[in-house]
Structure formats: structure tokens, C-alpha cells
């Protein structure tokens, strides 16, 4: 199925992206959502793992919607707060640096 062309286009300002429909706003991603980052509770502490709290990691991001995670942490794992907890049903992006 081919979608009809928009009546007018503008330059995106990004070489690899090219032109965008004129009515589409161009904004930096940092203004579109809140980015939460952090670390992982220590895998060396068994009291932090195999609990009931889902722990989303890149290995869970192979499907469109994550219904459950491979790893789960315990309430004790929440104490090791090198991370921030996201709200239920929020979008997740994974990046490894």
C-alpha cells in the first residue's frame, strides 16, 4: 500500500533524514520525554535478585511489548538505588555504553 504524498515538504536539517512534511514539527528528543538512567543492582548480592519486581534490560527488548522480564529483583534490590524506577506502562529504550 502506498500512502499519498504530502502537499509541501521542508528540509529536516539532518542529511540522512532528508525532507519532512512541512507541518511536522522539528524538536530535540530531550523535549519529548524524560530520560531515566542508572545502573544495575549488584549481581554479587543474591538478596537483590530472584524476587517479584520486574527488571527490564536489553535482553527483554526483542519484542514490541514486554509483558514479563527475564530478571526480577527483590525489595532489597530497590535499596541499591543506582537507578530510577519508571512508571508502569511507560515506554522503554535500551542503550548500552
C-alpha positions in Angstrom: 0.0 0.0 0.0 1.4 3.4 -0.9 0.5 6.5 1.0 -0.3 9.7 -0.8 2.4 12.4 -0.8 2.0 15.5 1.4 1.4 18.8 -0.4 4.6 20.5 0.9 7.9 19.4 2.3 10.8 21.2 4.2 14.4 20.3 4.8 14.9 18.4 8.1 18.4 19.8 8.6 19.6 16.3 9.0 21.5 15.0 6.0 20.5 11.3 6.3 16.9 12.2 7.0 16.2 14.5 4.1 12.8 16.2 3.7 9.8 16.1 6.1 6.2 17.1 5.6 6.0 20.9 6.1 3.5 20.6 9.0 5.7 18.2 11.1 7.4 20.0 14.0 11.1 19.5 14.4 12.2 19.3 18.1 15.0 17.8 20.1 14.2 14.4 21.7 15.1 15.7 25.1 11.9 17.8 25.0 9.7 14.8 24.2 10.2 12.6 27.1 12.1 12.1 30.4 15.2 10.1 30.3 15.9 7.9 33.3 19.3 6.3 33.6 21.3 4.4 36.1 23.0 1.2 37.0 22.0 -2.3 37.9 21.7 -3.7 41.4 24.8 -5.7 42.3 24.6 -9.2 40.8 27.1 -10.2 43.6 24.3 -9.8 46.2 21.8 -12.7 45.9 19.4 -10.8 48.2 18.8 -8.4 45.4 17.7 -11.0 42.7 15.0 -13.6 42.0 12.3 -11.5 43.5 8.9 -10.4 42.1 9.8 -6.9 40.8 10.4 -7.0 37.0 13.8 -5.8 36.0 13.8 -4.6 32.3 17.1 -4.9 30.5 18.2 -5.0 26.8 17.7 -8.8 26.7 13.9 -8.2 27.2 13.7 -5.8 24.3 13.3 -8.3 21.5 9.5 -7.9 21.3 7.2 -5.0 20.7 5.6 -5.2 24.1 7.3 -6.6 27.2 4.8 -8.4 29.4 7.4 -10.0 31.7 11.1 -9.8 32.2 13.8 -12.5 32.3 15.1 -11.0 35.6 13.3 -9.9 38.7 14.6 -8.0 41.7 13.6 -8.1 45.4 12.6 -5.2 47.6 16.2 -5.3 48.9 17.3 -4.7 45.3 15.4 -1.5 45.4 17.7 -0.3 48.2 20.7 -0.4 45.9 19.3 2.8 44.1 21.9 3.4 41.4 18.9 3.6 39.1 15.5 5.3 39.0 12.2 3.4 38.8 10.0 4.1 35.8 6.2 4.2 35.9 4.2 1.2 35.0 3.2 1.1 31.2 5.9 3.6 30.3 8.0 3.3 27.1 11.5 1.9 27.4 14.6 2.4 25.3 17.7 0.4 26.0 21.2 1.7 25.3 24.5 0.1 26.3 27.6 2.2 26.6 
